[in-house]
């Protein structure tokens, strides 16, 4: 089981941050480089068919070692890390026998990981925790999932008395920018169902995601010298602020939880002449999701009526849908994961994903795909951490699912 930590610490040192501005797949060369390394590692542990395709998708097969009929199961994780924060020169820190107090991540910058800010830390007193050094993200999302899957497969290979059916493995690029399933060949993969190992804290078991849309808005203004601007200047930044103010203030991420959806202003960049905004729109309810899209469309229409047609240009695109619709008919695969967790001493925590996974789109592509925990916390930022015991338990859960 120490192998899972060894692998994880090796993986996080390669920067595989996705680039949403790129039109290639994968969006960054380092993802392909990482994938090539994973192929060699999979071959080294005995998966002779391991390969990477031209789009950076890694796939491999562990053949069945029993004549008993078992379903073909897939385990999937993504290779990229979030563009929200740097993943370059990651310096993981191992905090052994955590005492329950503040963890000083970076002395020079006075960055502290504190249970007063992140109460879940108190659940891991006495355990070993892997943290950042406060200057980058950690990369547990989703390199922990990759390390856990490979370690579980290696364990199965080394313990042939554990009988299992055919197991499929896939590592995908660009999940963090919503493209992880763009070129995923479900037929080639050949699994009857799968599990993304891309969840958070220990015990998470998820089969509901948001419905998701992305929204790009351009506001066209007119810049005139402020000394002679009366009845001439149109300040695009102020119109952008007016647009944002017209959206429900209580439906922002910082005010929502559980099944509550939101409008999230991801970026804004502008001057008097032109301002660009990007939003993501999320809701578990398809009905409320459609209403949210309608709200932003009506806000744009109203402001175009007020300031002139074409002042605001809206691009609105659906990204993925709640995978619950596709998984509920196969709830036995969720139950199977829950029983596997209980068998290794983990209490299943069935919660809705307040985000998305590759599994959301894969489920709509014909591969029902619930999500199970990696053990990580505070993804996408400098306060990210993962307890070692949670990683080991994830390995045990994968093994148990594979052998039941």
Secondary structure, DSSP 8 states (H G I E B T S, - for coil): -HHHHHHHHHHTTS--B--TT--SSSSSHHHHHHHHHHHHHHHHHT-TT-EE-TTS-EEEEE----SS----EEEEEE--B-TTS--TT---EEE-S--SS-EEEETTTTEEE-TTT-GGGGGGTTS-EEE--SSS---HHHHHHHHHHHHHHHHHHH-TTS----EEEEEES-GGGT-TTTT--HHHH--SEEEEEEE-STTEEE----EEEEEEEEEE-B---GGG-TTT-B-HHHHHHHHHHTS-TT-SGGG--TT--EEEEEEEEE-SSEEEEEEEEEESSHHHHHHHHHHHHHHHHHHHHHH-TTSEEEEEEEEE--THHHHGGGHHHHHHHHHHHHHTT---EE---SS--HHHHHHHTT--EEEEE--EESTTSTT-EEEHHHHHHHHHHHHHHHH-
